[in-house]
């Protein structure tokens, strides 16, 4: 499962396929990848730009700790 947060702080929960689900929720058929550069010169894909909204995508995992 994934969640996405846009530049305004609005959250989209329950994304199984982030790109597809965000396009459906925004009512569009195109999404561009969003990247971030690090100080070491590496580039990472961190989300999508969909319908003028910049979504950072996060993986949601269940918290499991050994007892």
Biopython code that builds the backbone (N, CA, C, O; Angstrom):
import numpy as np
from Bio.PDB.StructureBuilder import StructureBuilder

atoms = [
    (1, "UNK", "N", (0.834, -1.178, 0.000)),
    (1, "UNK", "CA", (0.000, 0.000, 0.000)),
    (1, "UNK", "C", (0.885, 1.250, 0.000)),
    (1, "UNK", "O", (1.991, 1.257, 0.541)),
    (2, "UNK", "N", (0.362, 2.290, -0.619)),
    (2, "UNK", "CA", (1.062, 3.568, -0.708)),
    (2, "UNK", "C", (0.120, 4.686, -0.305)),
    (2, "UNK", "O", (-1.100, 4.527, -0.286)),
    (3, "UNK", "N", (0.724, 5.825, 0.016)),
    (3, "UNK", "CA", (-0.030, 7.054, 0.238)),
    (3, "UNK", "C", (0.726, 8.164, -0.471)),
    (3, "UNK", "O", (1.928, 8.042, -0.709)),
    (4, "UNK", "N", (0.040, 9.238, -0.809)),
    (4, "UNK", "CA", (0.661, 10.359, -1.490)),
    (4, "UNK", "C", (0.271, 11.653, -0.789)),
    (4, "UNK", "O", (-0.857, 11.806, -0.322)),
    (5, "UNK", "N", (1.228, 12.589, -0.722)),
    (5, "UNK", "CA", (0.998, 13.892, -0.117)),
    (5, "UNK", "C", (1.336, 14.949, -1.161)),
    (5, "UNK", "O", (2.428, 14.936, -1.729)),
    (6, "UNK", "N", (0.393, 15.872, -1.417)),
    (6, "UNK", "CA", (0.659, 16.905, -2.420)),
    (6, "UNK", "C", (1.299, 18.130, -1.776)),
    (6, "UNK", "O", (1.527, 18.152, -0.566)),
    (7, "UNK", "N", (1.588, 19.149, -2.581)),
    (7, "UNK", "CA", (2.293, 20.326, -2.104)),
    (7, "UNK", "C", (1.480, 21.151, -1.120)),
    (7, "UNK", "O", (2.033, 22.022, -0.449)),
    (8, "UNK", "N", (0.195, 20.900, -1.021)),
    (8, "UNK", "CA", (-0.666, 21.605, -0.075)),
    (8, "UNK", "C", (-0.894, 20.820, 1.212)),
    (8, "UNK", "O", (-1.591, 21.287, 2.113)),
    (9, "UNK", "N", (-0.302, 19.621, 1.299)),
    (9, "UNK", "CA", (-0.461, 18.793, 2.476)),
    (9, "UNK", "C", (-1.673, 17.873, 2.432)),
    (9, "UNK", "O", (-1.959, 17.185, 3.412)),
    (10, "UNK", "N", (-2.393, 17.849, 1.309)),
    (10, "UNK", "CA", (-3.542, 16.965, 1.190)),
    (10, "UNK", "C", (-3.047, 15.545, 0.942)),
    (10, "UNK", "O", (-2.118, 15.328, 0.164)),
    (11, "UNK", "N", (-3.671, 14.590, 1.603)),
    (11, "UNK", "CA", (-3.201, 13.208, 1.582)),
    (11, "UNK", "C", (-4.189, 12.320, 0.832)),
    (11, "UNK", "O", (-5.403, 12.414, 1.011)),
    (12, "UNK", "N", (-3.640, 11.468, -0.001)),
    (12, "UNK", "CA", (-4.421, 10.438, -0.692)),
    (12, "UNK", "C", (-3.982, 9.095, -0.116)),
    (12, "UNK", "O", (-2.826, 8.698, -0.264)),
    (13, "UNK", "N", (-4.907, 8.399, 0.541)),
    (13, "UNK", "CA", (-4.607, 7.125, 1.182)),
    (13, "UNK", "C", (-5.032, 5.947, 0.308)),
    (13, "UNK", "O", (-5.806, 6.108, -0.635)),
    (14, "UNK", "N", (-4.515, 4.760, 0.634)),
    (14, "UNK", "CA", (-4.987, 3.521, 0.034)),
    (14, "UNK", "C", (-4.650, 3.350, -1.428)),
    (14, "UNK", "O", (-5.464, 2.839, -2.197)),
    (15, "UNK", "N", (-3.460, 3.769, -1.826)),
    (15, "UNK", "CA", (-3.054, 3.624, -3.218)),
    (15, "UNK", "C", (-2.360, 2.282, -3.407)),
    (15, "UNK", "O", (-1.334, 2.015, -2.781)),
    (16, "UNK", "N", (-2.914, 1.446, -4.260)),
    (16, "UNK", "CA", (-2.275, 0.157, -4.549)),
    (16, "UNK", "C", (-1.300, 0.308, -5.710)),
    (16, "UNK", "O", (-0.204, -0.253, -5.690)),
    (17, "UNK", "N", (-1.709, 1.069, -6.720)),
    (17, "UNK", "CA", (-0.870, 1.395, -7.876)),
    (17, "UNK", "C", (-0.836, 2.927, -7.946)),
    (17, "UNK", "O", (-1.719, 3.537, -8.548)),
    (18, "UNK", "N", (0.176, 3.549, -7.335)),
    (18, "UNK", "CA", (0.159, 5.000, -7.131)),
    (18, "UNK", "C", (-0.141, 5.835, -8.375)),
    (18, "UNK", "O", (-1.030, 6.686, -8.340)),
    (19, "UNK", "N", (0.574, 5.611, -9.457)),
    (19, "UNK", "CA", (0.372, 6.430, -10.661)),
    (19, "UNK", "C", (-1.050, 6.282, -11.186)),
    (19, "UNK", "O", (-1.738, 7.276, -11.419)),
    (20, "UNK", "N", (-1.480, 5.062, -11.369)),
    (20, "UNK", "CA", (-2.818, 4.785, -11.906)),
    (20, "UNK", "C", (-3.906, 5.333, -10.988)),
    (20, "UNK", "O", (-4.840, 5.991, -11.447)),
    (21, "UNK", "N", (-3.784, 5.060, -9.692)),
    (21, "UNK", "CA", (-4.804, 5.499, -8.742)),
    (21, "UNK", "C", (-4.883, 7.013, -8.643)),
    (21, "UNK", "O", (-5.981, 7.563, -8.549)),
    (22, "UNK", "N", (-3.733, 7.708, -8.661)),
    (22, "UNK", "CA", (-3.754, 9.172, -8.596)),
    (22, "UNK", "C", (-4.386, 9.773, -9.840)),
    (22, "UNK", "O", (-5.135, 10.745, -9.741)),
    (23, "UNK", "N", (-4.100, 9.211, -11.012)),
    (23, "UNK", "CA", (-4.714, 9.709, -12.242)),
    (23, "UNK", "C", (-6.227, 9.526, -12.209)),
    (23, "UNK", "O", (-6.966, 10.416, -12.627)),
    (24, "UNK", "N", (-6.692, 8.384, -11.717)),
    (24, "UNK", "CA", (-8.136, 8.138, -11.613)),
    (24, "UNK", "C", (-8.790, 9.128, -10.654)),
    (24, "UNK", "O", (-9.849, 9.679, -10.956)),
    (25, "UNK", "N", (-8.171, 9.353, -9.512)),
    (25, "UNK", "CA", (-8.747, 10.252, -8.506)),
    (25, "UNK", "C", (-8.755, 11.711, -8.961)),
    (25, "UNK", "O", (-9.623, 12.486, -8.559)),
    (26, "UNK", "N", (-7.783, 12.085, -9.804)),
    (26, "UNK", "CA", (-7.720, 13.456, -10.309)),
    (26, "UNK", "C", (-8.457, 13.624, -11.630)),
    (26, "UNK", "O", (-8.603, 14.746, -12.115)),
    (27, "UNK", "N", (-8.923, 12.525, -12.220)),
    (27, "UNK", "CA", (-9.692, 12.575, -13.452)),
    (27, "UNK", "C", (-8.889, 12.940, -14.685)),
    (27, "UNK", "O", (-9.396, 13.611, -15.585)),
    (28, "UNK", "N", (-7.628, 12.499, -14.733)),
    (28, "UNK", "CA", (-6.776, 12.776, -15.899)),
    (28, "UNK", "C", (-6.164, 11.483, -16.418)),
    (28, "UNK", "O", (-6.256, 10.439, -15.772)),
    (29, "UNK", "N", (-5.532, 11.560, -17.602)),
    (29, "UNK", "CA", (-4.930, 10.386, -18.203)),
    (29, "UNK", "C", (-3.423, 10.508, -18.362)),
    (29, "UNK", "O", (-2.810, 9.701, -19.061)),
    (30, "UNK", "N", (-2.813, 11.509, -17.724)),
    (30, "UNK", "CA", (-1.363, 11.678, -17.839)),
    (30, "UNK", "C", (-0.779, 12.040, -16.480)),
    (30, "UNK", "O", (-1.358, 12.813, -15.717)),
    (31, "UNK", "N", (0.382, 11.459, -16.202)),
    (31, "UNK", "CA", (1.135, 11.792, -14.996)),
    (31, "UNK", "C", (2.611, 11.834, -15.367)),
    (31, "UNK", "O", (3.099, 10.969, -16.094)),
    (32, "UNK", "N", (3.316, 12.834, -14.869)),
    (32, "UNK", "CA", (4.756, 12.941, -15.104)),
    (32, "UNK", "C", (5.486, 12.537, -13.831)),
    (32, "UNK", "O", (5.020, 12.799, -12.722)),
    (33, "UNK", "N", (6.629, 11.899, -14.004)),
    (33, "UNK", "CA", (7.426, 11.515, -12.844)),
    (33, "UNK", "C", (8.031, 12.754, -12.206)),
    (33, "UNK", "O", (8.377, 13.715, -12.893)),
    (34, "UNK", "N", (8.155, 12.723, -10.886)),
    (34, "UNK", "CA", (8.765, 13.809, -10.133)),
    (34, "UNK", "C", (10.069, 13.285, -9.528)),
    (34, "UNK", "O", (10.101, 12.205, -8.937)),
    (35, "UNK", "N", (11.134, 14.060, -9.681)),
    (35, "UNK", "CA", (12.458, 13.643, -9.227)),
    (35, "UNK", "C", (13.018, 14.636, -8.217)),
    (35, "UNK", "O", (12.587, 15.787, -8.147)),
    (36, "UNK", "N", (13.989, 14.163, -7.434)),
    (36, "UNK", "CA", (14.738, 15.026, -6.528)),
    (36, "UNK", "C", (16.214, 14.679, -6.685)),
    (36, "UNK", "O", (16.574, 13.513, -6.845)),
    (37, "UNK", "N", (17.065, 15.702, -6.639)),
    (37, "UNK", "CA", (18.515, 15.517, -6.722)),
    (37, "UNK", "C", (19.107, 15.618, -5.321)),
    (37, "UNK", "O", (18.651, 16.415, -4.500)),
    (38, "UNK", "N", (20.122, 14.808, -5.057)),
    (38, "UNK", "CA", (20.810, 14.864, -3.769)),
    (38, "UNK", "C", (22.094, 15.674, -3.918)),
    (38, "UNK", "O", (22.528, 15.967, -5.032)),
    (39, "UNK", "N", (22.682, 16.024, -2.806)),
    (39, "UNK", "CA", (23.942, 16.775, -2.832)),
    (39, "UNK", "C", (25.082, 15.933, -3.373)),
    (39, "UNK", "O", (26.090, 16.480, -3.821)),
    (40, "UNK", "N", (24.947, 14.616, -3.342)),
    (40, "UNK", "CA", (25.990, 13.735, -3.870)),
    (40, "UNK", "C", (25.867, 13.545, -5.383)),
    (40, "UNK", "O", (26.693, 12.863, -5.989)),
    (41, "UNK", "N", (24.838, 14.145, -6.000)),
    (41, "UNK", "CA", (24.677, 14.071, -7.439)),
    (41, "UNK", "C", (23.744, 12.985, -7.929)),
    (41, "UNK", "O", (23.556, 12.844, -9.137)),
    (42, "UNK", "N", (23.149, 12.210, -7.027)),
    (42, "UNK", "CA", (22.202, 11.170, -7.428)),
    (42, "UNK", "C", (20.812, 11.765, -7.626)),
    (42, "UNK", "O", (20.470, 12.788, -7.032)),
    (43, "UNK", "N", (20.027, 11.117, -8.462)),
    (43, "UNK", "CA", (18.655, 11.543, -8.727)),
    (43, "UNK", "C", (17.717, 10.403, -8.358)),
    (43, "UNK", "O", (17.959, 9.248, -8.710)),
    (44, "UNK", "N", (16.631, 10.741, -7.638)),
    (44, "UNK", "CA", (15.663, 9.737, -7.204)),
    (44, "UNK", "C", (14.265, 10.106, -7.686)),
    (44, "UNK", "O", (13.872, 11.273, -7.663)),
    (45, "UNK", "N", (13.519, 9.087, -8.124)),
    (45, "UNK", "CA", (12.109, 9.252, -8.470)),
    (45, "UNK", "C", (11.335, 9.216, -7.155)),
    (45, "UNK", "O", (11.374, 8.210, -6.446)),
    (46, "UNK", "N", (10.625, 10.312, -6.815)),
    (46, "UNK", "CA", (9.971, 10.406, -5.512)),
    (46, "UNK", "C", (8.453, 10.559, -5.587)),
    (46, "UNK", "O", (7.784, 10.575, -4.554)),
    (47, "UNK", "N", (7.904, 10.672, -6.798)),
    (47, "UNK", "CA", (6.462, 10.833, -6.888)),
    (47, "UNK", "C", (6.027, 11.189, -8.296)),
    (47, "UNK", "O", (6.709, 10.886, -9.274)),
    (48, "UNK", "N", (4.853, 11.851, -8.376)),
    (48, "UNK", "CA", (4.255, 12.174, -9.672)),
    (48, "UNK", "C", (3.638, 13.565, -9.645)),
    (48, "UNK", "O", (3.197, 14.044, -8.600)),
    (49, "UNK", "N", (3.614, 14.204, -10.808)),
    (49, "UNK", "CA", (2.875, 15.447, -10.998)),
    (49, "UNK", "C", (1.622, 15.068, -11.772)),
    (49, "UNK", "O", (1.694, 14.602, -12.909)),
    (50, "UNK", "N", (0.473, 15.275, -11.140)),
    (50, "UNK", "CA", (-0.812, 14.879, -11.723)),
    (50, "UNK", "C", (-1.769, 16.060, -11.614)),
    (50, "UNK", "O", (-2.043, 16.546, -10.517)),
    (51, "UNK", "N", (-2.268, 16.512, -12.738)),
    (51, "UNK", "CA", (-3.268, 17.599, -12.778)),
    (51, "UNK", "C", (-2.798, 18.825, -11.997)),
    (51, "UNK", "O", (-3.583, 19.441, -11.276)),
    (52, "UNK", "N", (-1.528, 19.179, -12.139)),
    (52, "UNK", "CA", (-0.997, 20.365, -11.475)),
    (52, "UNK", "C", (-0.682, 20.185, -9.998)),
    (52, "UNK", "O", (-0.301, 21.143, -9.325)),
    (53, "UNK", "N", (-0.836, 18.984, -9.494)),
    (53, "UNK", "CA", (-0.515, 18.696, -8.086)),
    (53, "UNK", "C", (0.748, 17.838, -8.041)),
    (53, "UNK", "O", (0.890, 16.887, -8.809)),
    (54, "UNK", "N", (1.649, 18.179, -7.147)),
    (54, "UNK", "CA", (2.922, 17.471, -6.993)),
    (54, "UNK", "C", (2.787, 16.499, -5.828)),
    (54, "UNK", "O", (2.729, 16.917, -4.672)),
    (55, "UNK", "N", (2.737, 15.211, -6.127)),
    (55, "UNK", "CA", (2.542, 14.188, -5.107)),
    (55, "UNK", "C", (3.847, 13.485, -4.769)),
    (55, "UNK", "O", (4.480, 12.894, -5.643)),
    (56, "UNK", "N", (4.250, 13.545, -3.511)),
    (56, "UNK", "CA", (5.313, 12.694, -3.011)),
    (56, "UNK", "C", (4.668, 11.388, -2.594)),
    (56, "UNK", "O", (3.659, 11.401, -1.889)),
    (57, "UNK", "N", (5.226, 10.257, -3.014)),
    (57, "UNK", "CA", (4.613, 8.959, -2.747)),
    (57, "UNK", "C", (5.413, 8.222, -1.676)),
    (57, "UNK", "O", (6.644, 8.202, -1.710)),
    (58, "UNK", "N", (4.705, 7.621, -0.733)),
    (58, "UNK", "CA", (5.313, 6.910, 0.390)),
    (58, "UNK", "C", (4.731, 5.510, 0.496)),
    (58, "UNK", "O", (3.531, 5.313, 0.310)),
    (59, "UNK", "N", (5.588, 4.538, 0.795)),
    (59, "UNK", "CA", (5.120, 3.174, 1.032)),
    (59, "UNK", "C", (4.650, 3.089, 2.487)),
    (59, "UNK", "O", (5.330, 3.568, 3.395)),
    (60, "UNK", "N", (3.496, 2.484, 2.697)),
    (60, "UNK", "CA", (2.939, 2.312, 4.035)),
    (60, "UNK", "C", (3.097, 0.838, 4.413)),
    (60, "UNK", "O", (2.601, -0.050, 3.720)),
    (61, "UNK", "N", (3.792, 0.597, 5.514)),
    (61, "UNK", "CA", (4.008, -0.768, 5.972)),
    (61, "UNK", "C", (3.451, -0.922, 7.382)),
    (61, "UNK", "O", (3.456, 0.019, 8.176)),
    (62, "UNK", "N", (2.981, -2.104, 7.669)),
    (62, "UNK", "CA", (2.505, -2.405, 9.008)),
    (62, "UNK", "C", (3.686, -2.456, 9.965)),
    (62, "UNK", "O", (4.731, -3.026, 9.649)),
    (63, "UNK", "N", (3.515, -1.865, 11.117)),
    (63, "UNK", "CA", (4.573, -1.884, 12.106)),
    (63, "UNK", "C", (4.635, -3.248, 12.766)),
    (63, "UNK", "O", (3.673, -3.683, 13.399)),
    (64, "UNK", "N", (5.771, -3.926, 12.617)),
    (64, "UNK", "CA", (5.957, -5.229, 13.235)),
    (64, "UNK", "C", (7.268, -5.194, 13.995)),
    (64, "UNK", "O", (8.331, -4.956, 13.422)),
    (65, "UNK", "N", (7.178, -5.428, 15.266)),
    (65, "UNK", "CA", (8.381, -5.517, 16.100)),
    (65, "UNK", "C", (8.344, -6.828, 16.856)),
    (65, "UNK", "O", (7.285, -7.258, 17.313)),
    (66, "UNK", "N", (9.496, -7.463, 16.990)),
    (66, "UNK", "CA", (9.509, -8.694, 17.782)),
    (66, "UNK", "C", (9.150, -8.400, 19.232)),
    (66, "UNK", "O", (9.538, -7.370, 19.784)),
    (67, "UNK", "N", (8.415, -9.303, 19.833)),
    (67, "UNK", "CA", (7.986, -9.112, 21.238)),
    (67, "UNK", "C", (9.131, -9.394, 22.199)),
    (67, "UNK", "O", (8.958, -9.285, 23.413)),
]
sb = StructureBuilder()
sb.init_structure("model")
sb.init_model(0)
sb.init_chain("A")
sb.init_seg("    ")
for serial, (resi, resn, name, xyz) in enumerate(atoms, 1):
    if name == "N":
        sb.init_residue(resn, " ", resi, " ")
    sb.init_atom(name, np.array(xyz, "f"), 0.0, 1.0, " ", f" {name:<3s}", serial, name[0])
structure = sb.get_structure()
